[in-house]
Amino acid sequence: MQTTREIPREQWDAFLADFIDTHRDEAVRVEVAGGDLGDQQLGSARSLMGLELEPKGSAKGDLGISLVLKGDAGGVMDHRIHHPEHVYLLEGTDDGVDCLSIEDQSQRKTMLFVRVAKA
């Protein structure tokens, strides 16, 4: 059964730490969707390395996603979500892919799709 739940803001730090502990180094697909840019995929499947809220400075509260690039070049790609407003987790899809969706103050969504092992 498919469920979507919103993660309360006061639980973001703990939730994101648990999510990265569970899915670190797994292949993810990242898409950004918004009225001003349409739907954009940030490249092909990449390996999830980090997911955290910026604790201080002018970017305090921004959410950073770090992905290990696939292929010969290697390296890391960072994607920053400015002023996140909502974090949702979609679980239990028929195709075995869960989705973490982060919506910013301009209603732009960044979605991380990760395949989960079926029990």
Phi, psi and omega in degrees: 000132182277133177227148174235131176226141176272136178270121179299142183308320182291349178255000185304311183303308182295318180297313182295322177297318178293318180299316181290324176297322181285324189245008180304137178072004175276151177289131178230157172244133182243129177233146175240132181228134178192153182303327183280342183228357183074200179264129180230133173265134178271070178075185181276185183307135180229167181264127182286127182246321183206156181201106184203158176273140177288123185277341185205176177081192183291341179263011182307131180091345176291152181252126180252138176241128177246130182233137175279126180287141177270160176102188186291326185290328183064206179093185184230141174246130176252137176235128182248136176251112181277134176053058178296141181247324184220144173233126181236148173238121176258121183235158171079031178287156182297329182271007176075022179246126174263158183227128171259120183243126179242125181249131179267181185293343177262015180066017173282136182249136170247125184240129175253119179257126181228133179282136179246148179287133177277138181282000000 
